[in-house]
Amino acid sequence: MEIERKIRLCSLTEVKNFIVVAGKYRCDVKVKASDKIVDGKSMMGIVSLMLSQPLTIIAQGEDADAFAGHLDQVMSRTQQ
């Protein structure tokens, strides 16, 4: 299963929280900005992207759906 979400990570705290959530799941998580794709479980990879623009999160694997649900919950709390 493959899941895609568009999100914004505007601070290092949001990046850290994203990585904590991604690390709880076995699925492969990639973060895409423009034409660059990095490992979604890597702080250095995500910080290397331009965080001022929307990011596309791509999750593939058996628990990708559960990861996406958890991500949706976390992102809705940080957007409030």
Beta strands, then each sheet from edge to edge (+ up, - down):
strand 1: 2-7
strand 2: 28-33
strand 3: 36-39
strand 4: 55-60
sheet 1: 1+ 4- 2+ 3-
end
